[in-house]
Amino acid sequence: MAGGVGSRFWPVSTQDFPKQFHDMLGTGDTLIQKTFNRLAKLIPEENIFILTNERYNDLVFEQLPNITKRQVVLEPAMRNTAPCILYASLKIQKENEDAVMIVAPSDHWIEDEQAFSNNVKTAFDYCATNSALMTLGITPTFPNTGYGYIEYDKTATTEIKSVNQFREKPDYETAKTFIEQGNFLWNAGIFMWSAKTVVAAFKNNQPQLFDLFEKGYSVYNTEFEDDFIKENYQKAENISVDYALMEKSDNVYVIPATFDWNDLGTWGSLYDKLDKDENTNAVVNAKALTEDSSGNMIRTKGNKVVVVDGLKDYIIVDKDEVLLIFPKAKEQDIKKVLQNVKANFGEEYG
């Protein structure tokens, strides 16, 4: 899934060029390239589909030049994760009714890729022979209020655990109680299932959405598919797969992940995963000279010299016509700042 805008990473991530197409970590690969390469260790490259908004079609081919047109599934409107997953699942089922799938966001950070592969293989093996909606959960390291949580069956002794319920993003005190109970995981938004199982789940739990996309089954993977999708995709409800399926189904399972994970949702989360200098400043692309400054996230284009004196815990991002200097503690407000910038100075800045 590579259709999001990532507005909390403004000014680097914009509507025309969102974060999944940037090298956010300064590694030489963009996030979508890293995700594609990670999945290619598990899945033949030709079987990896990129679900993205139609405005990003050219970016996808620029960054993944070896893929074919068949592999890029274009959304003509933004409708959250459930519609694009159902659409892709029907296309895959039509190609291979016995297919087993993984659904993964294109912008996550995963360090131990071998552990990731092992967890996914365990899920694939189970989903190939069981009617299961499987997800990967991350063992919480602190009471994070920015993630949803998965509560699993405490009595389960196997690696694969039955899910009791999904819980919304909690307040701090509630998050603390989740961690104390010991059977709560962060919801990473990575899913595995057979095409058959997930299509049946949509049919049972979202009959209206299912009927909308099922009507096009005869034209999927043909030259007439685009016309059907352009006419009908915008009619789909804007709904996440969590609400549409995972919270309503009784065959949901989770594997507690054995790899380090970060959803890279904010500048602060990126800061957490980057190497720091002796004053705990994280620097990407810049040549930074810091004095009496610590805990800062500093990013520029092309080795710009940045001199920082007397700043602590700030986000400092320089991109073209925009310079952002903003407290890390208020990073959740960057979405609002972006709206103010566009309202005052024009849409071209967002």
Stockholm file with secondary structure:
# STOCKHOLM 1.0

chainA/1-350         MAGGVGSRFWPVSTQDFPKQFHDMLGTGDTLIQKTFNRLAKLIPEENIFILTNERYNDLVFEQLPNITKRQVVLEPAMRNTAPCILYASLKIQKENEDAVMIVAPSDHWIEDEQAFSNNVKTAFDYCATNSALMTLGITPTFPNTGYGYIEYDKTATTEIKSVNQFREKPDYETAKTFIEQGNFLWNAGIFMWSAKTVVAAFKNNQPQLFDLFEKGYSVYNTEFEDDFIKENYQKAENISVDYALMEKSDNVYVIPATFDWNDLGTWGSLYDKLDKDENTNAVVNAKALTEDSSGNMIRTKGNKVVVVDGLKDYIIVDKDEVLLIFPKAKEQDIKKVLQNVKANFGEEYG
#=GR chainA/1-350 SS CCCCCCGGGTTTSCSSSCGGGSCTTSSSSCHHHHHHHHHHTTSCGGGCCEEEEGGGHHHHHHHSTTCCGGGEEEESSCCCHHHHHHHHHHHHHHHCTTCEEEECCTTCEESCHHHHHHHHHHHHHHHHHSCCEEEEEECCSSCCSSSCEEEECTTCCSSSEEEEEEECCCCHHHHHHHHHHSCEEEEEEEEEEEHHHHHHHHHHHCHHHHHHHHTTGGGTTSTTHHHHHHHHGGGSCCCCHIIIIITTCSCEEEEECSSCEECCCSHHHHHHHSCCCTTSCEEESCEEEEESCBSCEEECSSSCEEEEESCBSEEEEEETTEEEEEEGGGGGGHHHHHHHHHHHHCGGGC
#=GC SS_cons         CCCCCCGGGTTTSCSSSCGGGSCTTSSSSCHHHHHHHHHHTTSCGGGCCEEEEGGGHHHHHHHSTTCCGGGEEEESSCCCHHHHHHHHHHHHHHHCTTCEEEECCTTCEESCHHHHHHHHHHHHHHHHHSCCEEEEEECCSSCCSSSCEEEECTTCCSSSEEEEEEECCCCHHHHHHHHHHSCEEEEEEEEEEEHHHHHHHHHHHCHHHHHHHHTTGGGTTSTTHHHHHHHHGGGSCCCCHIIIIITTCSCEEEEECSSCEECCCSHHHHHHHSCCCTTSCEEESCEEEEESCBSCEEECSSSCEEEEESCBSEEEEEETTEEEEEEGGGGGGHHHHHHHHHHHHCGGGC
//
